[in-house]
Amino acid sequence: MYLVGPAERLLLRRVHHPIRFDRYPVTVARYRPFLQALRPDGTSPWDHPDQPPGTTHAPWTERLRAPDYYDDPRFDDHPAICVSWWAAYAFAAFEGKRLPSSLEWEAAARGTDGRLFPWGDTPDLDAVNCADTWAGRPLVTYQACKEEFDRGGLGHAWVTPVDARPANRSPYGIADMVGNVWEWTSTSVGDPDEAVICGGAFDNPLRAVQASAKGLFRRSRASNAVGFRCVTELAPTTGDDVKEDPKP
């Protein structure tokens, strides 16, 4: 059983099928073979059956801060970003995996004790890539974050390598689950063209990158601040339902 939800409304929930999480978010280097396997129109044999016509899994390069992000080896260890939910789904299937549900993601980030952050309950600016880190000080309110942004203090905030912060690990050893990038999940609430994203990003304050942080994002959109990771289904066991993949 796992404690999930905001602090004022904690819930006990069970993950019913044992799964193994990727240790890190999917990286540029890992996404590249999938790009090479795409059809000329940008689709793939692993596409979701409901994928809208005209969808391509090529990154939205016009939204990338670095246009050569997927070509320059110096970004190989950075998260795959500017890809839609449909692309994340197809990539996971390409690897024989799937996207986690938002419940599975939160359970993996918080463990059985319902901690606020993957590493514990105490804020740690050195452990996470978020707006406070780039500002060099805690941004307690969204107004403080906006003021910092307006004065240019967050102008250089962006994604960093997925293994850059060793302290940002969940009780299961899963890395970089808060900050850096939001992560796509398989969960949809209400509007079927929206999916739940988890974990906060480099442009969110520390208080918004707790292990329970969630948002909604259009499946067809892509962003510098949204990436993803995959999970593998495991045979039933008597141990923990959530595990870490021994490989990146």
Summary of the structure (lengths in Angstrom):
residues: 248
radius of gyration: 17.3
end to end distance: 26.1
largest distance: 53.6
contacts: 790
relative contact order: 0.23
helix: 24%
strand: 15%
